[in-house]
Amino acid sequence: MDWLPEGIVPSPEAVARSWRTWIFGAATRSLSPYSGTWSGAVLHSAERVIEGFGLATLIGVPLGLLIGWSRRTSDLVDPTIQLFRPVPITAWIPFALAFFGIYDASAIFLVALGAFFPIVVNATQGARDIDILLLRAGRMMGASRAVELRSIVFPAAMPSIFTGLRLGVGVSWTAVIISEMVAVKSGLGYALWDAYYVGRMDICVATMISFGLLGFLSDRLILLCWRYAAPWRRIGASR
């Protein structure tokens, strides 16, 4: 590893050694912020991702279905969503700090905002791509608008919804990094920025790997939920 700039890019051995201390070190016996504090940082970040992503899901999925299913809702709401969707998360940081302060609410707001747009856009597209014959069949059988939305539109749009959820959870981890660097003083994002500030590049790399693993596990969890939420796809795949 002599070709790597010394002091800038740490060796894999140094990263593994520091990461092990960060995870298993005795936090009460050491003054180092990177000894035995990894699980606490992960917990803080995971809580913000879960709350922000959950909020984005609760709002984005129903709203996306309504936009894709109802022309009136689409005309009223979709232009506003498309107007704000290209605005990067970093541009919302001053607003989040001014409105929520340096608290968890700022981080949760940024996470929810980042996850919201891929979720709502994919749910909208899923509702718009439904076979018109399914809707006609439901109406011929006397299905009301509410029953049509719940029993036809929602199940048919589920592949697109879960695609949006997978994209949204990835953006959630990106947003929590940004928010913890600026808006709060705990979590993996804060540890990443603090480690960079004091020149601990080994901890920076360990933090990056941690985020990658957490994002991967989140994606696998959503795929598992998709597997059990759509049993008819499992039957089709087995055939």
C-alpha positions in Angstrom: 0.0 0.0 0.0 3.0 2.3 -0.4 1.5 4.0 -3.4 -1.3 5.5 -1.2 -0.7 9.0 0.2 0.3 8.4 3.8 -2.0 10.2 6.3 -4.8 10.7 3.7 -5.9 7.2 2.6 -5.6 4.8 5.5 -4.7 1.1 4.9 -7.4 -1.6 5.2 -5.6 -2.9 8.3 -5.8 0.6 10.0 -9.4 0.9 9.1 -10.3 -2.6 10.5 -8.3 -1.9 13.7 -10.0 1.5 14.3 -13.4 0.2 13.4 -13.0 -2.7 15.9 -12.1 -0.3 18.6 -15.0 2.0 17.7 -17.4 -1.0 18.0 -16.0 -3.0 20.8 -13.9 -0.6 22.8 -14.7 0.3 26.4 -16.4 3.7 26.1 -16.3 4.3 29.9 -12.6 3.7 30.2 -11.4 5.8 27.3 -11.6 9.5 26.5 -11.7 8.8 22.8 -15.0 9.5 21.1 -14.2 6.5 18.8 -14.1 3.8 21.4 -17.2 1.8 22.0 -19.5 4.5 20.6 -20.3 3.0 17.2 -23.6 1.4 18.2 -24.9 4.6 19.8 -24.1 6.5 16.6 -25.8 3.8 14.5 -28.9 4.0 16.7 -29.2 7.7 16.4 -28.9 7.6 12.6 -31.2 4.7 12.2 -33.9 6.3 14.4 -33.8 9.4 12.2 -34.0 7.4 9.0 -36.9 5.3 10.3 -38.9 8.3 11.4 -38.2 10.4 8.3 -38.6 7.5 5.8 -41.8 6.4 7.6 -43.2 9.9 7.4 -42.3 10.1 3.7 -44.0 6.7 3.0 -47.2 7.6 4.9 -47.6 10.8 2.9 -45.9 9.9 -0.5 -47.7 6.6 -1.2 -51.3 7.7 -0.8 -50.6 11.1 -2.5 -48.9 9.4 -5.4 -51.8 7.0 -5.9 -54.2 9.9 -5.9 -52.2 11.9 -8.4 -51.9 8.9 -10.7 -55.5 7.9 -10.4 -57.3 11.3 -10.3 -56.8 13.9 -13.1 -58.1 16.6 -10.8 -55.6 15.8 -8.1 -52.8 15.5 -10.7 -53.6 19.0 -12.1 -53.6 20.5 -8.6 -50.7 18.8 -6.9 -48.3 17.4 -9.5 -47.0 20.7 -10.8 -45.9 21.7 -7.3 -44.2 18.4 -6.7 -42.3 18.7 -10.0 -41.3 22.3 -9.1 -39.7 21.3 -5.8 -38.4 17.9 -6.8 -35.2 19.2 -8.5 -34.2 21.2 -5.4 -31.3 19.4 -3.7 -31.5 18.4 -0.1 -28.6 20.7 0.8 -30.6 23.7 -0.4 -33.2 23.0 2.3 -30.7 23.0 5.2 -31.0 26.8 6.0 -34.8 26.4 6.1 -34.6 23.4 8.3 -32.3 25.1 10.7 -34.3 28.3 10.8 -37.6 26.4 11.4 -36.6 23.5 13.6 -33.2 24.5 15.0 -30.3 22.2 15.7 -32.5 19.3 16.9 -33.6 15.9 15.6 -36.6 17.5 13.9 -34.3 19.1 11.4 -32.7 15.8 10.4 -36.0 14.0 10.3 -37.4 16.8 8.1 -34.5 16.5 5.6 -34.7 12.7 5.5 -38.4 12.8 4.9 -38.1 15.4 2.2 -35.4 13.4 0.4 -37.3 10.2 0.5 -40.6 11.7 -0.4 -40.0 12.6 -4.0 -38.9 9.2 -5.3 -41.7 7.5 -3.4 -44.4 9.8 -4.7 -43.2 9.9 -8.3 -43.0 6.1 -8.5 -46.4 5.6 -6.8 -47.9 8.1 -9.3 -46.4 6.2 -12.2 -47.6 2.9 -10.9 -51.2 4.2 -10.6 -51.0 5.6 -14.1 -49.8 2.4 -15.7 -52.7 0.3 -14.5 -54.5 -1.7 -17.3 -57.7 0.2 -18.1 -59.5 -3.1 -18.5 -59.0 -3.7 -14.7 -60.7 -0.4 -13.9 -63.5 -1.1 -16.3 -64.1 -4.5 -14.9 -64.3 -3.1 -11.4 -66.8 -0.4 -12.4 -69.0 -3.0 -14.2 -69.1 -4.9 -11.0 -70.3 -1.8 -9.1 -67.1 -0.9 -7.3 -67.1 2.5 -5.7 -64.3 5.0 -6.2 -62.9 4.2 -2.8 -63.1 0.4 -3.4 -61.5 0.9 -6.8 -58.6 2.8 -5.3 -58.1 0.3 -2.5 -58.7 -2.9 -4.2 -57.5 -2.3 -7.8 -55.2 0.7 -8.0 -53.2 0.0 -4.9 -52.4 -3.7 -5.6 -51.6 -3.0 -9.3 -49.3 -0.2 -8.4 -47.3 -2.1 -5.8 -44.3 -2.9 -8.0 -43.7 0.8 -8.6 -44.4 1.6 -5.0 -41.8 -0.7 -3.7 -39.3 0.6 -6.4 -39.9 4.0 -5.0 -39.4 2.7 -1.4 -36.1 1.2 -2.4 -35.0 4.5 -4.0 -36.3 6.5 -1.1 -34.5 4.5 1.6 -31.3 5.0 -0.2 -31.8 8.8 -0.4 -32.8 8.7 3.3 -29.3 7.5 4.3 -27.8 10.1 2.1 -30.0 12.8 3.7 -29.2 11.7 7.2 -25.4 12.1 6.5 -26.0 15.6 5.3 -28.3 16.5 8.2 -26.1 15.1 10.9 -23.1 17.0 9.6 -24.9 20.3 10.0 -28.2 20.1 11.8 -27.5 17.8 14.8 -24.5 16.7 16.9 -24.8 13.0 17.0 -25.0 10.0 14.7 -22.8 8.5 12.0 -22.9 11.6 9.9 -21.7 13.8 12.7 -19.0 11.2 13.5 -17.9 11.3 9.8 -17.5 15.1 9.9 -15.8 15.2 13.3 -13.4 12.5 12.3 -12.5 14.4 9.2 -12.0 17.6 11.2 -9.5 15.9 13.6 -7.7 14.0 10.8 -9.1 10.5 11.6 -9.4 9.3 8.0 -9.6 5.7 9.2 -12.8 6.5 11.1 -14.1 8.3 8.0 -13.7 5.2 5.9 -15.2 3.0 8.6 -18.2 5.4 8.7 -18.6 5.2 4.9 -18.6 1.4 5.1 -21.1 1.5 7.9 -23.5 3.6 5.9 -23.1 1.2 3.0 -23.9 -1.8 5.1 -26.9 -0.1 6.7 -28.2 1.0 3.3 -27.8 -2.5 2.0 -29.7 -4.0 5.0 -32.5 -1.5 4.6 -32.8 -2.4 0.9 -32.9 -6.1 1.7 -35.6 -5.5 4.4 -37.8 -3.7 1.8 -37.4 -6.5 -0.6 -38.4 -8.9 2.1 -41.5 -6.9 2.8 -42.3 -6.8 -1.0 -42.0 -10.6 -1.1 -44.6 -11.0 1.6 -46.8 -8.1 0.5 -47.2 -9.6 -3.0 -47.6 -13.4 -2.6 -49.0 -13.7 -6.1 -45.6 -12.7 -7.5 -43.9 -15.5 -5.6 -46.3 -18.0 -7.1 -45.7 -16.6 -10.6 -41.9 -16.7 -10.1 -42.0 -20.4 -8.9 -43.8 -21.3 -12.0 
